[in-house]
Amino acid sequence: MTSERDAWDKLEIILKPLGGLLTALAVAIVGFWTSNYLRERESQEGALRERMQTSDTNARLYSELISKREESESALRKDMFKSIIDSFLRAGSQNLEDEVLNLELLVYNFHESLNLKPLFLHVQREAMKAGNAGGYMGRLNRVASEITKKQMLVLEEGGATFDATLDTKTLSFSSSSSGVEPSADYAAKDLSLEGVARNFRLEALQADPRTQEVELRLTIRTPSSNGEVGTTATEFWVGYFDFPMIDNTRLTHDQRCAVVLNNFDSRRGAAELTLVYFPGKYAGLREKPYYDEVVARLLAASQRPAAIPAH
């Protein structure tokens, strides 16, 4: 018993300082690891703060640059607009060539925000009085066609369209789009946009080969969920100088509808038309939604159920 107790005593004597050494070593290792972890985390947080500060600085600088650029562009456009409009308002201050040039400048720079049809008609009347009416009319029609095509590219991307060809002598239609109801008296088609389906019907009332314009009656039928059908009808003249972003019919749900004249062939007696149905956000800058439409959209967005993230 004594020998065994002496052996355990010896082992205890040996292990006691070793345990203290191991404990001190473990404490030192844990302390070093914790200190290193804290330093690394502090370094990462510092780097993150620095990146965020850099990002904020860059964003603020970018915003200031964009704001200054927009201010300078707005000032330039304002000066340009005032100069060109003043030239039109000063009676007898310019010849027809200057008027056509100024109109071209106005159209190419302000076609999304201004209804320039009155100026087109004014210059057209002046051109008809001039000796070289054909040359000036060609320029007017060319710039109007370019702007119409440019706007239609935008509207067709976010909307729906159908084409129809009108016999300007008999005022009968022949459709060039699939799905359009065949009829000699009218062209009609169902179009759907943003979940709203409508039926569009075009009827021709008159055609004027001299001014290359067509008078149309547009009837729009919109079925509702309760089975009722809302009907909207309007009559208007459409020519080369009617641009769809500006000259359009306002519909419910902040939507728009416009008809454009692509071609008027007096010799063949045919007019090519396109009806475009598009969201109100694509309308010109002067066409703003009503406040009740904005409120209705905000309420609909707030009541829409939130998407559940995938795990």
C-alpha positions as CSV (number, residue, x, y, z in Angstrom):
1,M,0.0,0.0,0.0
2,T,2.8,2.3,0.9
3,S,4.7,1.6,-2.3
4,E,1.5,2.2,-4.4
5,R,0.8,5.4,-2.5
6,D,4.4,6.6,-3.1
7,A,4.0,6.0,-6.8
8,W,0.8,8.0,-7.0
9,D,2.4,10.7,-4.9
10,K,5.3,10.8,-7.3
11,L,3.0,11.0,-10.3
12,E,1.0,13.7,-8.6
13,I,4.2,15.6,-8.0
14,I,5.2,15.3,-11.7
15,L,1.8,16.1,-13.2
16,K,0.9,19.0,-10.9
17,P,3.4,21.5,-12.5
18,L,2.8,20.0,-15.9
19,G,-1.0,20.7,-15.6
20,G,-0.3,24.2,-14.6
21,L,2.0,24.5,-17.6
22,L,-0.6,23.1,-20.0
23,T,-3.2,25.4,-18.5
24,A,-1.0,28.4,-19.0
25,L,-0.2,27.3,-22.5
26,A,-3.9,26.8,-23.3
27,V,-4.7,30.2,-21.9
28,A,-1.9,31.8,-23.9
29,I,-3.1,30.0,-27.1
30,V,-6.7,31.1,-26.6
31,G,-5.7,34.6,-25.8
32,F,-3.5,34.8,-28.9
33,W,-6.2,33.3,-31.1
34,T,-8.8,35.7,-29.7
35,S,-6.6,38.7,-30.0
36,N,-5.7,37.7,-33.6
37,Y,-9.4,37.2,-34.4
38,L,-10.3,40.6,-33.0
39,R,-7.5,42.3,-34.8
40,E,-8.5,40.6,-38.1
41,R,-12.2,41.4,-37.5
42,E,-11.3,45.0,-36.7
43,S,-9.2,45.2,-39.9
44,Q,-12.0,43.8,-42.0
45,E,-14.5,46.2,-40.5
46,G,-12.1,49.1,-41.1
47,A,-11.7,48.0,-44.7
48,L,-15.4,47.7,-45.1
49,R,-15.9,51.2,-43.6
50,E,-13.3,52.5,-46.0
51,R,-14.9,50.8,-49.0
52,M,-18.3,52.2,-47.9
53,Q,-16.9,55.7,-47.5
54,T,-15.2,55.4,-50.9
55,S,-18.5,54.1,-52.5
56,D,-20.5,57.0,-50.8
57,T,-17.9,59.5,-52.0
58,N,-18.0,58.1,-55.6
59,A,-21.8,58.0,-55.6
60,R,-22.0,61.6,-54.3
61,L,-19.4,62.7,-56.9
62,Y,-21.3,60.9,-59.7
63,S,-24.6,62.4,-58.6
64,E,-23.1,65.9,-58.5
65,L,-21.6,65.3,-62.0
66,I,-24.9,64.0,-63.4
67,S,-26.8,66.9,-61.8
68,K,-24.4,69.5,-63.2
69,R,-24.5,67.9,-66.6
70,E,-28.3,67.9,-66.6
71,E,-28.4,71.5,-65.5
72,S,-26.0,72.5,-68.3
73,E,-28.0,70.5,-70.8
74,S,-31.3,72.0,-69.5
75,A,-29.8,75.5,-69.8
76,L,-28.6,74.7,-73.3
77,R,-31.9,73.3,-74.4
78,K,-33.7,76.3,-72.8
79,D,-31.6,78.8,-74.7
80,M,-32.0,76.8,-77.9
81,F,-35.7,76.6,-77.5
82,K,-36.1,80.3,-76.7
83,S,-33.9,81.3,-79.6
84,I,-35.8,79.1,-82.1
85,I,-39.3,80.1,-80.8
86,D,-38.3,83.8,-80.9
87,S,-37.4,83.4,-84.5
88,F,-40.8,82.1,-85.3
89,L,-42.6,84.8,-83.3
90,R,-40.7,87.7,-85.0
91,A,-42.9,88.4,-88.1
92,G,-41.0,88.7,-91.3
93,S,-37.6,88.1,-89.7
94,Q,-36.7,84.9,-91.6
95,N,-37.2,83.2,-94.9
96,L,-38.7,79.8,-95.5
97,E,-35.4,78.0,-95.5
98,D,-34.7,79.4,-92.0
99,E,-38.1,78.4,-90.8
100,V,-37.7,74.8,-92.1
101,L,-34.2,74.6,-90.5
102,N,-35.4,75.9,-87.2
103,L,-38.4,73.5,-87.2
104,E,-36.0,70.6,-87.8
105,L,-33.9,71.7,-84.8
106,L,-37.0,71.9,-82.7
107,V,-38.3,68.5,-83.7
108,Y,-35.1,66.6,-83.3
109,N,-34.5,68.1,-79.8
110,F,-38.0,68.5,-78.3
111,H,-40.3,65.9,-80.1
112,E,-41.0,64.1,-76.8
113,S,-42.1,67.2,-74.9
114,L,-43.9,69.5,-77.3
115,N,-46.8,69.3,-79.7
116,L,-45.1,70.7,-82.8
117,K,-47.9,70.1,-85.2
118,P,-49.0,73.8,-85.3
119,L,-45.5,74.8,-86.4
120,F,-45.5,72.0,-89.0
121,L,-48.8,73.2,-90.4
122,H,-47.5,76.8,-90.4
123,V,-44.4,76.0,-92.3
124,Q,-46.4,73.7,-94.6
125,R,-48.7,76.6,-95.6
126,E,-45.7,78.8,-96.2
127,A,-44.1,76.1,-98.3
128,M,-47.3,75.7,-100.4
129,K,-47.1,79.4,-101.2
130,A,-43.4,79.2,-102.2
131,G,-42.0,78.3,-105.6
132,N,-40.1,75.2,-104.4
133,A,-43.0,73.7,-102.4
134,G,-42.0,70.1,-103.3
135,G,-38.5,70.4,-101.9
136,Y,-39.7,71.9,-98.6
137,M,-42.6,69.5,-98.2
138,G,-40.2,66.6,-98.8
139,R,-38.0,67.8,-95.9
140,L,-41.0,68.3,-93.6
141,N,-42.4,64.8,-94.4
142,R,-39.0,63.2,-94.0
143,V,-38.2,64.6,-90.6
144,A,-41.8,63.8,-89.4
145,S,-41.4,60.2,-90.7
146,E,-38.1,59.8,-88.9
147,I,-39.5,61.1,-85.6
148,T,-42.6,58.9,-85.9
149,K,-40.4,55.8,-86.5
150,K,-38.2,56.7,-83.6
151,Q,-41.1,57.0,-81.2
152,M,-42.8,53.9,-82.6
153,L,-39.7,51.8,-81.9
154,V,-40.0,52.8,-78.2
155,L,-43.8,52.3,-78.0
156,E,-43.8,49.0,-79.9
157,E,-41.3,47.6,-77.4
158,G,-43.6,48.2,-74.5
159,G,-47.0,48.0,-76.2
160,A,-49.1,46.2,-78.9
161,T,-49.9,47.2,-82.4
162,F,-51.9,46.3,-85.5
163,D,-51.6,47.6,-89.1
164,A,-54.3,48.4,-91.6
165,T,-54.4,49.8,-95.2
166,L,-57.1,52.3,-96.1
167,D,-58.5,52.8,-99.6
168,T,-58.7,56.6,-99.6
169,K,-61.2,56.6,-102.5
170,T,-63.7,54.1,-101.1
171,L,-62.8,54.6,-97.4
172,S,-62.6,50.8,-97.0
173,F,-60.0,48.9,-95.1
174,S,-57.8,45.9,-96.0
175,S,-55.8,44.5,-93.2
176,S,-52.1,43.7,-93.3
177,S,-52.0,42.2,-89.7
178,S,-53.1,38.7,-88.7
179,G,-56.0,38.5,-86.3
180,V,-57.6,41.7,-87.6
181,E,-61.3,41.3,-88.3
182,P,-61.8,41.5,-92.1
183,S,-64.3,44.1,-93.1
184,A,-64.7,46.7,-95.9
185,D,-66.0,49.4,-93.5
186,Y,-63.7,49.1,-90.6
187,A,-60.5,47.4,-89.2
188,A,-60.7,46.0,-85.7
189,K,-58.6,43.9,-83.4
190,D,-58.4,42.7,-79.8
191,L,-55.2,43.8,-78.0
192,S,-54.1,43.0,-74.5
193,L,-51.6,45.0,-72.4
194,E,-50.6,44.7,-68.7
195,G,-53.6,42.3,-68.2
196,V,-56.1,44.7,-69.7
197,A,-57.8,43.5,-72.9
198,R,-59.5,46.0,-75.2
199,N,-61.1,45.9,-78.7
200,F,-60.0,48.6,-81.1
201,R,-62.1,49.5,-84.1
202,L,-61.1,52.0,-86.8
203,E,-63.5,53.6,-89.3
204,A,-62.5,56.1,-92.0
205,L,-64.7,59.3,-92.3
206,Q,-62.7,61.4,-94.8
207,A,-59.4,61.4,-96.7
208,D,-57.7,64.6,-97.9
209,P,-55.1,64.0,-100.6
210,R,-54.1,67.7,-100.6
211,T,-53.0,67.7,-96.9
212,Q,-52.4,63.9,-96.9
213,E,-54.6,63.4,-93.8
214,V,-57.3,61.0,-92.8
215,E,-60.2,61.6,-90.5
216,L,-60.9,58.5,-88.4
217,R,-63.4,57.3,-85.8
218,L,-61.8,55.2,-83.1
219,T,-64.0,53.1,-80.9
220,I,-62.5,51.2,-77.9
221,R,-64.4,48.6,-76.0
222,T,-63.1,47.4,-72.6
223,P,-64.8,44.4,-70.9
224,S,-64.8,44.5,-67.1
225,S,-64.8,41.6,-64.6
226,N,-68.6,42.0,-63.9
227,G,-69.4,41.4,-67.6
228,E,-70.1,45.0,-68.5
229,V,-68.3,46.6,-71.5
230,G,-67.0,50.2,-71.3
231,T,-67.0,52.0,-74.6
232,T,-64.9,55.0,-75.6
233,A,-65.2,56.7,-79.0
234,T,-63.3,59.6,-80.5
235,E,-62.9,61.2,-83.9
236,F,-59.7,62.9,-85.1
237,W,-57.6,63.7,-88.1
238,V,-54.3,62.0,-88.5
239,G,-51.4,63.0,-90.7
240,Y,-47.6,62.9,-90.9
241,F,-47.3,65.5,-88.2
242,D,-49.1,63.7,-85.5
243,F,-46.6,62.0,-83.2
244,P,-47.9,59.1,-81.0
245,M,-46.0,60.0,-77.8
246,I,-47.7,63.5,-77.9
247,D,-50.9,63.0,-79.9
248,N,-52.7,60.1,-78.3
249,T,-55.9,59.0,-76.6
250,R,-55.8,58.6,-72.8
251,L,-57.4,55.3,-71.5
252,T,-58.0,53.9,-68.0
253,H,-55.2,52.2,-66.0
254,D,-52.8,54.9,-67.2
255,Q,-52.7,53.6,-70.7
256,R,-52.7,55.3,-74.1
257,C,-53.7,54.6,-77.7
258,A,-52.5,56.4,-80.8
259,V,-52.8,56.0,-84.6
260,V,-50.0,57.0,-86.9
261,L,-50.0,57.6,-90.7
262,N,-47.0,55.7,-92.2
263,N,-47.7,56.5,-95.8
264,F,-50.2,58.4,-97.9
265,D,-50.1,57.4,-101.6
266,S,-52.4,59.8,-103.5
267,R,-51.7,58.2,-106.9
268,R,-52.5,54.7,-105.6
269,G,-55.3,55.9,-103.4
270,A,-54.0,54.2,-100.3
271,A,-53.0,55.1,-96.7
272,E,-51.1,52.8,-94.4
273,L,-52.0,53.2,-90.7
274,T,-50.7,51.7,-87.5
275,L,-52.6,51.6,-84.2
276,V,-50.4,51.4,-81.1
277,Y,-51.6,50.6,-77.6
278,F,-49.0,51.4,-74.9
279,P,-48.5,52.2,-71.2
280,G,-48.8,55.8,-70.1
281,K,-45.1,55.8,-68.9
282,Y,-44.1,55.9,-72.6
283,A,-46.1,59.0,-73.3
284,G,-44.4,62.4,-73.9
285,L,-43.2,64.5,-71.0
286,R,-46.2,66.7,-71.1
287,E,-48.5,63.7,-70.8
288,K,-48.6,63.0,-67.0
289,P,-50.9,60.5,-65.3
290,Y,-53.8,61.8,-63.2
291,Y,-53.4,61.8,-59.5
292,D,-56.1,59.2,-59.0
293,E,-54.3,56.8,-61.4
294,V,-51.1,57.3,-59.4
295,V,-52.8,56.6,-56.1
296,A,-54.6,53.5,-57.6
297,R,-51.3,52.1,-58.8
298,L,-49.6,52.7,-55.4
299,L,-52.5,51.0,-53.6
300,A,-52.4,48.0,-55.9
301,A,-48.6,47.7,-55.4
302,S,-49.0,47.9,-51.6
303,Q,-51.7,45.2,-51.6
304,R,-49.7,42.8,-53.8
305,P,-48.4,39.9,-51.7
306,A,-44.7,39.9,-51.1
307,A,-42.6,37.2,-52.8
308,I,-41.4,34.4,-50.5
309,P,-37.6,34.0,-50.9
310,A,-36.5,30.5,-51.9
311,H,-34.4,28.6,-49.4
